């Protein structure tokens, strides 16, 4: 008769202990891996900013010696355009390709430094570049480099002899870097510095009485952009 109460007590203790045991198992269950932003996919966007150019003019009447440039002048002005690109992500590394084009009003002149006036205006510029960077969730730090091309309008004014105006189509390189941030899953803002070297163009037969000359052209630009990213999930698990 005494065995029945003992069995009842044992079963009751087991029943009372089961919820605590289950709760303990729930606490010790593996946690879900945290989600981080996925940069992979196509994107398209626009940008605008300000640019600074450096022009070196050299002709046969210039002094001999290092570089042999007879005049140096600056140009500056706003620019804006659009871009399209694609990113691949592996871990916290991002690789991609981007093509862009912009119209500009970057212009300046040498203020008759050689006895006549040389004026430059970068009409438009475009580039095809590779990109690579490292992410911290929604923040991307990147570098970029590749091929660039553009049109430069040059106007040479020789007092009393006339004006010689032409457009030089040039190709060269583009390089730079910046940071991007995913404001929303499909909306990305960025700040970027970009350098263009469009090389040297030659004017071998001016029509206004000046001697043949060459002009070397480089540009530094800073820009703000906004991109829309298509497709792909907004995040993936980080293990």
C-alpha distance (Angstrom), angle and dihedral (degrees) to the residues before:
residue distance angle dihedral
X1 . . .
X2 3.81 . .
X3 3.79 92.3 .
X4 3.81 93.5 68.3
X5 3.85 96.5 61.9
X6 3.80 91.0 45.6
X7 3.80 91.7 53.5
X8 3.80 91.1 47.0
X9 3.80 91.4 51.9
X10 3.82 91.8 49.7
X11 3.80 93.3 50.7
X12 3.78 91.0 47.7
X13 3.79 92.1 52.1
X14 3.80 90.9 49.8
X15 3.81 91.1 50.8
X16 3.77 92.0 50.1
X17 3.79 92.1 48.6
X18 3.81 96.4 49.5
X19 3.86 97.1 76.9
X20 3.80 91.5 49.6
X21 3.81 90.9 49.1
X22 3.83 91.3 49.4
X23 3.79 91.3 48.0
X24 3.79 89.6 51.1
X25 3.80 90.2 53.1
X26 3.82 90.8 49.5
X27 3.78 91.5 53.3
X28 3.79 92.3 49.8
X29 3.84 94.8 47.6
X30 3.85 114.3 117.0
X31 3.82 114.1 -90.3
X32 3.80 120.0 -122.9
X33 3.82 113.8 -98.0
X34 3.82 113.1 -102.9
X35 3.81 118.1 -105.8
X36 3.80 122.7 -120.6
X37 3.80 129.7 -170.6
X38 3.81 117.3 -86.5
X39 3.84 112.6 -139.2
X40 3.82 95.1 -174.3
X41 3.79 119.8 118.1
X42 3.79 146.3 54.4
X43 3.78 121.4 -51.9
X44 3.81 137.8 -177.0
X45 3.78 129.3 -169.1
X46 3.77 152.3 134.4
X47 3.78 137.2 -105.3
X48 3.78 143.1 -173.5
X49 3.76 137.2 -171.9
X50 3.77 148.8 126.8
X51 3.79 131.6 -72.3
X52 3.80 138.5 -158.1
X53 3.81 122.2 -157.8
X54 3.79 132.7 -162.7
X55 3.82 119.1 -155.4
X56 3.80 127.0 -173.1
X57 3.81 117.0 -164.4
X58 3.80 119.2 -160.8
X59 3.80 129.2 -179.8
X60 3.80 139.8 162.8
X61 3.81 93.9 -89.7
X62 3.80 93.7 57.7
X63 3.82 124.9 109.1
X64 3.78 119.5 -89.1
X65 3.79 120.2 -118.9
X66 3.78 139.3 68.4
X67 3.85 112.4 8.8
X68 3.85 90.2 -14.8
X69 3.80 93.2 -133.9
X70 3.78 116.4 157.2
X71 3.79 98.8 -167.9
X72 3.77 137.9 17.2
X73 3.78 124.5 -167.4
X74 3.77 139.7 168.5
X75 3.78 133.3 -128.1
X76 3.77 129.5 -166.0
X77 3.80 142.0 171.7
X78 3.82 146.7 120.2
X79 3.78 128.3 -64.4
X80 3.80 138.4 -179.3
X81 3.78 141.2 178.7
X82 3.79 148.5 131.4
X83 3.78 140.7 -84.9
X84 3.80 144.5 -165.4
X85 3.78 127.6 -160.8
X86 3.80 150.2 150.6
X87 3.81 131.7 -130.0
X88 3.81 132.2 -158.4
X89 3.81 119.0 -162.0
X90 3.81 127.8 -156.5
X91 3.78 113.3 175.8
X92 3.79 105.7 -49.6
X93 3.82 93.5 -23.6
X94 3.81 121.9 97.7
X95 3.81 126.9 -165.4
X96 3.78 126.3 -178.0
X97 3.78 152.1 146.5
X98 3.81 127.3 -122.4
X99 3.80 136.0 -174.2
X100 3.80 122.4 -166.8
X101 3.79 143.1 169.1
X102 3.80 132.7 -163.6
X103 3.76 140.9 -178.2
X104 3.80 114.1 -136.8
X105 3.77 143.6 -167.3
X106 3.82 95.0 -160.8
X107 3.80 104.6 143.7
X108 3.81 144.3 146.1
X109 3.83 144.5 148.0
X110 3.81 141.6 -139.8
X111 3.83 94.9 -119.2
X112 3.83 95.5 -126.4
X113 3.82 93.7 -53.3
X114 3.82 90.2 155.3
X115 3.80 96.8 38.3
X116 3.78 90.2 -88.3
X117 3.80 131.3 60.2
X118 3.81 124.4 -104.9
X119 3.81 115.1 -166.2
X120 3.82 126.8 -175.8
X121 3.79 131.8 -165.6
X122 3.81 124.4 -179.1
X123 3.82 101.4 -143.6
X124 3.80 98.5 -174.8
X125 3.78 140.4 -17.1
X126 3.82 133.9 -163.3
X127 3.79 135.4 -179.8
X128 3.80 144.0 -169.8
X129 3.80 110.2 -151.1
X130 3.80 144.0 170.2
X131 3.80 118.0 -131.4
X132 3.78 133.0 -157.7
X133 3.76 133.0 173.7
X134 3.78 151.8 139.6
X135 3.80 126.9 -102.8
X136 3.76 135.4 -145.3
X137 3.81 98.8 -166.9
X138 3.85 103.7 -74.9
X139 3.81 95.4 2.5
X140 3.82 120.3 86.1
X141 3.81 124.6 -170.1
X142 3.81 110.0 -165.8
X143 3.80 147.1 174.9
X144 3.80 124.9 -153.2
X145 3.80 138.7 -169.9
X146 3.78 142.0 162.2
X147 3.79 146.9 101.9
X148 3.84 125.8 -20.6
X149 3.79 135.2 -172.4
X150 3.80 136.5 179.3
X151 3.80 149.8 148.4
X152 3.81 122.7 -101.5
X153 3.80 120.9 -165.5
X154 3.80 112.5 -149.4
X155 3.79 124.9 -168.0
X156 3.81 121.1 -171.3
X157 3.81 115.0 -168.7
X158 3.82 117.1 -166.4
X159 3.85 110.4 -172.5
X160 3.77 110.6 -120.6
X161 3.82 93.4 4.7
X162 3.79 105.1 65.4
X163 3.77 144.6 -113.4
X164 3.81 127.6 -58.0
X165 3.82 112.6 -163.1
X166 3.80 128.8 175.7
X167 3.81 143.2 147.5
X168 3.80 121.6 -117.8
X169 3.80 117.8 -156.7
X170 3.80 108.5 -151.2
X171 3.81 138.5 -179.1
X172 3.78 129.2 -163.3
X173 3.78 140.7 122.4
X174 3.79 139.1 -48.1
X175 3.81 126.5 -159.0
X176 3.76 137.4 163.0
X177 3.77 146.6 111.3
X178 3.76 145.0 -132.8
X179 3.77 146.7 150.2
X180 3.79 133.9 -83.1
X181 3.78 131.1 -164.7
X182 3.80 129.6 -162.5
X183 3.80 101.9 -129.5
X184 3.81 89.2 179.3
X185 3.80 131.8 1.3
X186 3.82 91.3 -88.4
X187 3.82 101.5 22.5
X188 3.81 120.8 80.1
X189 3.79 127.8 -178.6
X190 3.81 123.6 -162.6
X191 3.79 145.8 -175.1
X192 3.81 117.2 -155.2
X193 3.80 142.8 176.0
X194 3.80 116.1 -152.0
X195 3.81 131.1 -175.8
X196 3.82 123.3 -158.6
X197 3.79 126.9 -165.5
X198 3.80 107.8 -170.5
X199 3.79 94.4 175.3
X200 3.82 127.8 -137.1
X201 3.77 129.4 -43.6
X202 3.82 125.1 -160.8
X203 3.78 132.5 -140.6
X204 3.79 103.4 -161.6
X205 3.83 100.3 171.6
X206 3.81 113.8 27.0
X207 3.82 113.7 -167.0
X208 3.81 97.1 -143.6
X209 3.80 104.1 63.6
X210 3.82 101.3 -92.5
X211 3.80 123.4 126.4
X212 3.84 121.3 -100.9
X213 3.81 112.5 -82.2
X214 3.80 144.2 179.0
X215 3.82 129.9 -137.4
X216 3.83 123.7 -157.6
X217 3.81 116.0 -157.6
X218 3.82 134.1 -160.1
X219 3.80 129.7 163.4
X220 3.81 136.5 -163.8
X221 3.79 117.6 -160.2
X222 3.80 137.7 -178.0
X223 3.78 121.0 -161.7
X224 3.79 146.5 175.4
X225 3.81 119.3 -144.5
X226 3.78 142.8 -178.7
X227 3.82 122.1 -153.5
X228 3.80 133.7 -171.3
X229 3.83 114.0 -145.0
X230 3.81 119.4 -149.0
X231 3.80 129.7 -150.4
X232 3.77 132.0 -12.3
X233 3.78 127.4 84.2
X234 3.80 118.1 -65.1
X235 3.82 91.9 -125.5
X236 3.79 144.9 6.7
X237 3.79 134.6 -153.7
X238 3.77 118.6 -90.4
X239 3.79 114.2 -145.4
